[in-house]
Amino acid sequence: MHDRSLRILTTQGELASVRSDWEDLAQAAGSVLLDVDYVLAFLEAFGPGSVCVFVLERQGRVRAIAPLRVARRGGVNWLEFFDAPTQEVHAGFLHETADDAFALCEHLVRHGMPIKLVRIPRVSPVVEAFSRLRARRTCVCRTSHGAPTAEVRFPDGGPDKLTSADGAKKLRYLLRKAGEIGDVSFAFNTPGEGEAGVLFDQFVDVEAAGWKGQQRTSLSHDPVQRAFFRQVAGKAAARGQLMIGIMSIAGRPAAARLCSARYGALWDHKIGYDEQFAAISPGILLTAETLRWSAARGFDRHVFLGNHEKWQDRWRPDVHETVTLTIYPRAVAGMIGLLADAFSAGLRRAAAKRAPATTS
């Protein structure tokens, strides 16, 4: 371990200094959420101090990267995934080997702050690394179940081969009902950087017209999140990897999705639909056409970046289990985090006991 060193990067210039090595590691990992441009988009939207990237180097080369941020909760500074506010699934850390992943995790524990890693793949080497560190009694590590994620892998013959006869019949029925409202069209836009902004605004408008707008969770109600995804879209467009799909009925956008095309896959960042058309499930119809579009262009899978949901099952996706890791280093800050969490859990249990029982 003595030949490895740790650096902490917090600025755009510092991140740019390791771009080449970062991109090599990201290519091997194959996840759009670990791209340096994705982290830069977050930093540009959320502002200075919003990221805290731990970089492990050996012999002048970057061997592992943990893109994190510092968040203060309960009077304690925590380390968590940099994009935790976006609620996307997290792909873990970048690393060249499992030994590099372990070395990086060991450095994080030595740093002393408690760590919370939400929705990390159960099979990630990071999970194994923290388990080994727990066995060495250098930290307390708690593992809890996380919401699963899903991706559709395209078989020979395309995604339609995945849909059952009943499922295909249902899709045809929904499309026919949509056609009774007006002409139905699907547009899969791959704009350049200059045109991305207008299409992004269209997506925001469609999302705001649905239940997310009603619950005030849409991008239209969150200017910082909107700025982040605008940056994501702009950087993807600059690489020729942005896709904004729009389904229209009678000339009016009924559903839209924001995607990145990278690593042989289409990555679903956001999807939304106009509540006026909810009865004909425009989001499902747009997904069916999106999968066909992706397969026709040589992609081998479609990745849903949010939680696995039942409506996705009509395409028989691979469902990936995730876990949430909470790590308390055996240091002052780590133990304070452990005590604060224990105190909060005790308050929640006491409140639950005091809550009046409901009757049917």
C-alpha positions in Angstrom: 0.0 0.0 0.0 3.0 2.3 0.6 3.4 3.1 -3.2 -0.1 4.5 -3.5 -1.0 8.1 -2.7 -4.4 9.9 -2.4 -5.4 13.3 -3.8 -8.7 15.1 -3.3 -10.0 17.1 -6.2 -12.7 19.8 -5.9 -12.4 22.2 -8.8 -13.0 21.9 -12.6 -9.3 22.5 -13.2 -8.3 19.7 -10.9 -10.7 17.3 -12.5 -9.5 18.3 -16.0 -5.9 17.4 -14.9 -6.9 13.7 -14.6 -9.3 13.6 -17.6 -7.2 11.2 -19.7 -6.7 8.6 -16.9 -10.4 9.1 -15.8 -11.7 8.4 -19.3 -9.6 5.2 -19.6 -11.1 3.9 -16.3 -14.6 5.0 -17.3 -14.3 3.2 -20.6 -13.5 0.0 -18.7 -16.4 0.5 -16.3 -18.9 1.3 -19.0 -21.2 3.5 -17.0 -22.3 7.0 -18.1 -22.8 8.0 -14.5 -19.0 7.6 -13.9 -17.9 9.8 -16.8 -15.9 12.8 -15.9 -18.3 15.0 -17.9 -21.1 13.8 -15.7 -19.3 14.9 -12.6 -18.3 18.2 -14.2 -22.0 18.8 -15.1 -22.9 18.4 -11.5 -20.1 20.7 -10.3 -21.1 23.4 -12.8 -24.8 23.2 -11.7 -24.4 22.9 -8.0 -21.4 25.2 -7.7 -18.0 25.2 -6.0 -17.5 22.8 -3.2 -20.3 20.5 -4.5 -17.9 17.6 -5.3 -15.1 16.0 -3.4 -13.3 13.4 -5.7 -10.8 11.0 -4.1 -8.2 9.9 -6.6 -5.8 7.0 -5.8 -2.5 7.2 -7.7 0.4 4.8 -8.1 3.6 5.6 -9.9 2.1 8.8 -11.3 -1.0 7.0 -12.7 -4.6 7.2 -11.6 -5.6 3.7 -10.4 -9.0 4.4 -8.7 -11.5 7.3 -8.3 -14.3 7.8 -5.8 -16.6 10.7 -7.0 -18.1 11.9 -3.8 -19.3 15.0 -2.0 -19.4 16.2 1.6 -22.9 16.6 3.0 -23.7 17.8 6.5 -26.4 16.0 8.4 -27.2 16.0 12.1 -24.2 18.2 12.8 -21.8 15.7 11.2 -20.0 15.9 7.8 -20.6 12.8 5.7 -19.2 11.5 2.5 -21.7 10.3 -0.1 -22.0 9.9 -3.9 -21.6 13.3 -5.6 -24.9 12.9 -7.4 -27.0 11.8 -4.4 -29.4 14.8 -4.8 -30.3 13.5 -8.3 -31.5 10.1 -6.9 -30.1 8.1 -9.8 -28.6 4.7 -9.3 -24.9 4.7 -8.5 -22.4 2.6 -10.3 -19.8 2.7 -7.5 -16.2 3.7 -7.9 -13.8 3.6 -10.8 -10.8 1.3 -10.4 -8.3 -0.6 -12.4 -8.2 -3.7 -10.2 -10.1 -5.1 -7.1 -6.9 -4.4 -5.1 -7.0 -0.7 -6.2 -10.7 -0.6 -5.1 -9.7 -1.9 -1.7 -6.8 0.5 -1.4 -9.1 3.4 -2.2 -11.8 2.3 0.3 -9.0 1.9 3.0 -7.9 5.5 2.3 -11.5 6.7 2.7 -11.9 5.0 6.0 -8.6 6.5 7.2 -10.0 9.9 6.2 -12.2 9.5 9.2 -15.6 10.8 8.0 -18.7 8.6 8.1 -19.7 7.4 4.6 -23.1 6.6 3.1 -23.2 5.0 -0.3 -26.8 4.6 -1.5 -28.0 2.1 -4.2 -24.6 0.6 -5.1 -24.7 -2.7 -7.1 -24.5 -5.6 -4.7 -21.8 -7.2 -6.8 -19.6 -4.2 -6.8 -16.0 -4.7 -5.6 -16.6 -1.7 -3.3 -19.1 -3.7 -1.3 -16.5 -6.5 -0.9 -13.8 -4.0 0.0 -15.7 -2.4 2.9 -16.7 -5.9 4.1 -13.0 -6.8 4.3 -12.3 -3.5 6.2 -15.1 -4.3 8.6 -13.6 -7.7 9.2 -10.3 -6.0 10.1 -12.2 -3.9 12.6 -11.1 -0.6 11.0 -14.7 0.5 10.7 -18.3 -0.3 11.4 -20.2 -1.1 8.2 -23.9 -1.6 7.9 -25.6 -3.0 4.8 -29.2 -2.5 3.9 -31.4 -3.3 0.9 -31.5 -0.8 -1.9 -34.1 -0.3 -4.6 -33.2 -2.6 -7.6 -32.5 -1.2 -11.1 -33.3 -2.7 -14.5 -31.9 -2.8 -18.0 -33.2 -4.4 -21.2 -30.8 -6.5 -23.3 -31.8 -6.8 -26.9 -32.0 -10.4 -28.3 -31.5 -11.3 -31.9 -34.6 -10.1 -33.7 -34.9 -6.9 -31.6 -36.8 -6.0 -28.4 -40.2 -7.1 -29.8 -39.0 -10.7 -29.2 -39.1 -9.9 -25.5 -42.8 -8.9 -25.4 -45.5 -11.6 -24.8 -48.4 -12.0 -27.2 -50.7 -10.3 -24.6 -48.1 -7.5 -24.1 -47.9 -6.9 -27.8 -51.7 -6.9 -28.1 -51.9 -4.3 -25.3 -49.4 -2.0 -27.0 -51.3 -2.2 -30.2 -54.5 -1.4 -28.3 -52.9 1.7 -26.7 -51.5 2.9 -30.0 -54.9 2.5 -31.6 -56.6 4.5 -28.8 -53.9 7.2 -29.2 -54.7 7.3 -32.9 -58.3 8.0 -32.1 -57.3 11.2 -30.4 -55.2 12.4 -33.3 -52.2 11.6 -35.5 -49.4 9.9 -33.6 -45.8 10.5 -34.3 -42.4 9.6 -32.7 -39.3 11.8 -33.1 -35.9 10.6 -31.9 -33.7 13.7 -31.9 -29.9 13.6 -31.7 -29.1 17.3 -31.7 -25.8 19.0 -31.7 -24.8 21.3 -28.8 -26.4 24.3 -30.3 -29.8 22.7 -30.7 -29.9 20.8 -27.5 -31.3 23.6 -25.3 -34.5 24.0 -27.2 -35.3 20.3 -27.1 -34.3 20.1 -23.5 -36.8 22.8 -22.7 -39.5 20.8 -24.6 -38.7 17.8 -22.4 -39.0 20.0 -19.2 -42.4 21.2 -20.4 -43.7 17.7 -21.0 -42.5 16.4 -17.6 -44.1 19.4 -15.9 -47.4 18.5 -17.5 -47.6 15.2 -15.6 -47.8 13.9 -12.1 -44.2 15.2 -11.3 -45.4 18.7 -12.1 -48.5 18.2 -9.8 -46.2 17.0 -7.0 -43.7 19.7 -7.7 -40.9 17.2 -8.2 -40.4 18.0 -11.9 -37.3 19.8 -13.2 -39.5 22.9 -13.8 -39.8 23.2 -10.0 -36.1 22.6 -9.2 -33.8 25.1 -10.9 -30.6 23.5 -9.7 -31.6 20.0 -10.9 -32.7 21.6 -14.1 -29.4 23.2 -14.5 -27.6 19.9 -13.9 -29.5 18.0 -16.5 -29.2 20.8 -18.9 -25.4 20.5 -18.5 -25.7 16.7 -18.9 -27.7 17.2 -22.1 -25.3 19.8 -23.5 -22.2 17.8 -22.8 -23.8 14.6 -24.3 -24.8 16.7 -27.4 -21.2 18.0 -27.8 -20.1 14.4 -28.1 -22.9 13.5 -30.4 -24.5 11.2 -27.8 -27.7 13.0 -26.7 -31.1 11.6 -27.6 -34.3 13.3 -26.7 -37.3 11.2 -27.8 -40.8 12.8 -28.1 -44.1 11.2 -28.8 -46.8 13.6 -30.1 -50.5 13.2 -30.5 -52.4 15.6 -32.7 -49.3 17.8 -32.8 -49.0 18.0 -29.1 -46.1 16.4 -27.1 -47.6 13.6 -25.0 -44.4 12.0 -23.7 -40.7 12.6 -23.7 -37.4 11.1 -22.5 -33.9 12.4 -22.0 -31.1 9.9 -22.8 -27.4 9.5 -23.3 -26.1 7.1 -25.9 -22.8 5.6 -24.7 -20.9 2.4 -24.1 -23.2 0.5 -26.5 -26.3 1.4 -24.6 -29.0 4.0 -24.3 -29.2 5.4 -20.8 -32.5 6.8 -19.6 -31.9 9.9 -17.4 -35.5 11.2 -17.3 -38.9 10.4 -18.7 -42.2 12.3 -18.4 -45.6 12.5 -19.9 -48.6 14.9 -20.2 -51.3 13.8 -17.7 -53.9 14.7 -20.3 -52.9 11.5 -22.2 -52.4 9.2 -19.2 -55.2 6.9 -20.2 -53.3 5.7 -23.3 -49.9 5.3 -21.3 -47.8 7.5 -23.6 -44.7 6.7 -21.6 -45.0 3.0 -22.3 -45.7 3.6 -26.0 -42.6 5.9 -26.2 -40.5 3.3 -24.5 -41.6 0.6 -26.9 -40.6 2.7 -29.9 -37.4 3.9 -28.2 -36.3 0.3 -27.7 -36.9 -0.4 -31.4 -35.0 2.7 -32.4 -32.0 1.8 -30.2 -31.8 -1.8 -31.5 -32.0 -0.6 -35.1 -29.0 1.6 -34.4 -26.8 -1.2 -33.0 -27.2 -0.6 -29.3 -27.3 -3.8 -27.3 -29.2 -2.6 -24.2 -31.4 0.1 -22.7 -30.6 1.1 -19.1 -33.4 2.5 -16.8 -31.5 4.7 -14.4 -34.3 5.0 -11.8 -35.8 2.3 -9.7 -37.0 -0.9 -11.3 -40.8 -0.5 -11.8 -43.4 -3.0 -12.7 -44.3 -1.5 -16.1 -40.8 -2.2 -17.3 -41.3 -6.0 -16.9 -43.2 -6.3 -20.2 -39.7 -6.3 -21.8 -38.3 -8.9 -19.4 -35.4 -6.7 -18.1 -32.4 -7.9 -16.2 -33.0 -6.7 -12.6 -29.9 -5.8 -10.6 -30.0 -5.8 -6.8 -28.4 -2.8 -5.0 -27.4 -2.2 -1.4 -26.9 0.9 0.7 -23.6 0.9 2.7 -23.2 3.1 5.8 -19.6 3.1 7.0 -18.4 4.5 10.3 -14.6 4.7 10.6 -13.2 4.1 14.0 -12.3 7.7 14.4 -13.9 10.6 16.2 -16.0 11.8 13.3 -17.1 8.2 12.4 -18.1 7.4 15.9 -20.1 10.7 16.2 -21.9 9.7 13.0 -22.7 6.3 14.5 -24.0 7.8 17.7 -26.0 10.4 15.8 -27.6 7.7 13.6 -28.4 5.6 16.7 -30.0 8.6 18.4 -32.1 9.4 15.3 -33.2 5.8 15.0 -34.3 5.8 18.7 -36.3 9.0 18.2 -38.1 7.4 15.2 -38.9 4.2 17.1 -40.2 6.3 20.0 -42.4 8.4 17.7 -43.8 5.2 16.1 -44.8 3.8 19.5 -46.6 7.1 20.3 -48.4 7.2 17.0 -52.2 6.3 17.4 -53.2 3.0 16.0 -55.4 3.1 12.9 -58.6 1.2 12.6 -60.2 -0.2 9.4 
